[in-house]
Structure formats: structure tokens, C-alpha cells
Amino acid sequence: MRKYSISAAIDDVLSNFLLLQNDVNEITGLYKTVITEVEKVLISKIMKVTRNNKQQTSKILGISRNTLSCKINALNIGGLEEID
């Protein structure tokens, strides 16, 4: 069985998103929107897997714990209780 890659998943989602738009020429700021939304989902999912352990999450993501905390605040990622 072939592994489903992250890039294939993103390609599928973006293709569906673009198909559902009435006029793609009306879309603005898509790059920033996609990056922001991917960061939110990525951080939230990994925080859930690590049971909100910021040190473990930052290691998995390859970013510093300080950067992770800044992103959590900047992206308004709620529902995360400090466990570590």
C-alpha cells in the first residue's frame, strides 16, 4: 500500500477549495491564510498527541519552546492547558 504524503493531502484540500470558489480571481492573501491555518492545525494536533507537553511538541516540530509559545499566542490557539 502506498503511503499518503502530506503534500498529497495538501494538494487534495487546495484543489477542492479552489473548485468550490465562484471566482478564483477574487481570492486574496491565500498564501498567508494557508500558512496560518496549517500552523494552527499542526500545532494543535501535535499538542494533543503530546498531551500539551510544549517541550516534546517543540522537539517534534523542530522549533524552540519559546517559538512554540509565541506561535500559540499569535495564532490564538485555545484550549491548551499547561501540563509540562
VEXNUBA-502291 format. One line per 8 residues: their letters; for each residue x, y, z negated of N, C-alpha, C. Coordinates in steps of 0.2 Angstrom, whole numbers, always signed. Example, Ala and Ser with C-alpha at 12.3 -4.5 7.8 and 13.67 -1.06 7.14 Angstrom:
BEGIN
as) +66/-28/-39/+62/-22/-39/+66/-16/-39; +64/-11/-35/+68/-5/-36/+64/+0/-39 $
This chain:
BEGIN
mrkysisa) +4/-6/+0/+0/+0/+0/+4/+6/+0; +3/+11/+4/+6/+17/+5/+5/+22/-1; +10/+25/-4/+9/+30/-9/+6/+36/-7; +1/+39/-10/-2/+46/-8/+3/+51/-11; +6/+55/-7/+10/+60/-9/+7/+67/-11; +10/+71/-15/+7/+77/-17/+6/+82/-11; +11/+82/-7/+10/+86/-1/+4/+84/+3; +2/+77/+4/-3/+75/+7/-10/+77/+4 $
aiddvlsn) -10/+77/-3/-16/+79/-6/-17/+86/-5; -12/+90/-6/-12/+97/-5/-15/+99/+3; -12/+95/+7/-14/+96/+14/-22/+94/+15; -24/+89/+12/-31/+87/+12/-36/+93/+9; -34/+95/+3/-38/+100/+0/-38/+107/+4; -32/+109/+6/-32/+115/+10/-36/+114/+17; -35/+109/+20/-39/+108/+26/-46/+108/+25; -49/+105/+20/-56/+105/+18/-58/+112/+16 $
flllqndv) -54/+116/+12/-55/+123/+10/-56/+127/+16; -51/+127/+21/-52/+131/+27/-58/+129/+32; -59/+123/+32/-65/+121/+36/-72/+124/+33; -72/+125/+26/-78/+127/+23/-79/+135/+24; -73/+138/+26/-74/+145/+27/-77/+148/+33; -81/+153/+32/-85/+155/+38/-80/+158/+43; -75/+162/+40/-71/+166/+45/-64/+166/+41; -59/+162/+44/-53/+162/+40/-49/+168/+41 $
neitglyk) -51/+173/+45/-48/+179/+46/-50/+184/+40; -55/+182/+36/-57/+186/+31/-54/+184/+24; -50/+179/+24/-46/+176/+19/-40/+181/+18; -39/+183/+11/-33/+187/+10/-30/+185/+3; -23/+185/+3/-20/+183/-3/-20/+176/-5; -20/+172/+0/-21/+164/+0/-15/+161/-4; -9/+164/-2/-3/+161/-5/-3/+162/-12; -4/+168/-15/-4/+169/-22/-9/+165/-25 $
tvitevek) -15/+165/-22/-21/+161/-25/-19/+154/-26; -16/+151/-21/-15/+144/-21/-9/+142/-26; -4/+146/-26/+1/+145/-31/-1/+146/-38; -5/+151/-39/-8/+152/-46/-12/+146/-48; -17/+144/-44/-21/+138/-45/-18/+132/-46; -13/+130/-42/-9/+124/-43/-5/+124/-50; -2/+130/-51/+1/+131/-58/-3/+129/-64; -9/+132/-63/-14/+131/-69/-16/+124/-69 $
vliskimk) -17/+120/-64/-19/+113/-64/-13/+109/-66; -7/+110/-64/-1/+107/-65/+0/+107/-73; +1/+113/-75/+2/+114/-82/-3/+111/-87; -9/+112/-85/-15/+109/-89/-15/+102/-89; -13/+98/-84/-13/+91/-83/-7/+88/-87; -2/+91/-86/+4/+89/-90/+4/+90/-97; +1/+96/-99/+0/+97/-106/-5/+92/-109; -10/+90/-106/-15/+85/-108/-11/+78/-109 $
vtrnnkqq) -7/+76/-104/-4/+70/-104/+1/+69/-110; +4/+75/-111/+9/+75/-117/+6/+77/-124; -1/+77/-124/-4/+79/-130/-2/+86/-132; -1/+91/-128/+1/+98/-129/+8/+99/-132; +12/+94/-130/+19/+95/-133/+23/+99/-127; +24/+105/-129/+27/+110/-125/+34/+108/-123; +38/+105/-127/+45/+103/-126/+45/+98/-121; +41/+93/-122/+40/+87/-117/+37/+90/-110 $
tskilgis) +32/+94/-110/+29/+97/-104/+35/+101/-100; +38/+105/-104/+43/+109/-100/+49/+104/-97; +50/+99/-100/+55/+94/-98/+53/+91/-91; +46/+89/-92/+43/+85/-86/+43/+90/-80; +41/+97/-81/+40/+102/-76/+47/+104/-74; +52/+104/-78/+59/+106/-76/+59/+114/-77; +56/+116/-82/+56/+123/-84/+57/+124/-91; +60/+130/-93/+61/+131/-100/+55/+131/-104 $
rntlscki) +55/+130/-111/+49/+130/-115/+47/+137/-115; +51/+142/-115/+49/+149/-115/+45/+151/-109; +48/+149/-103/+44/+150/-97/+37/+147/-97; +37/+140/-99/+31/+137/-100/+26/+141/-104; +28/+144/-110/+24/+148/-114/+21/+154/-111; +26/+157/-107/+24/+163/-103/+19/+162/-98; +20/+156/-94/+15/+154/-89/+8/+153/-92; +8/+149/-98/+2/+148/-101/-2/+154/-103 $
nalniggl) +2/+159/-106/-1/+165/-107/-3/+169/-101; +1/+170/-96/+0/+174/-90/-6/+171/-86; -7/+164/-86/-12/+161/-82/-18/+160/-86; -18/+162/-92/-24/+161/-97/-27/+154/-97; -22/+150/-98/-24/+143/-99/-26/+142/-106; -32/+140/-107/-36/+140/-113/-36/+133/-115; -38/+132/-122/-39/+125/-124/-33/+121/-126; -28/+125/-127/-21/+121/-128/-20/+123/-136 $
eeid) -20/+118/-140/-18/+119/-147/-11/+117/-148; -7/+121/-152/+0/+120/-153/+0/+114/-157; +4/+108/-155/+5/+102/-158/+12/+101/-160; +16/+103/-155/+24/+102/-157/+27/+107/-161 $
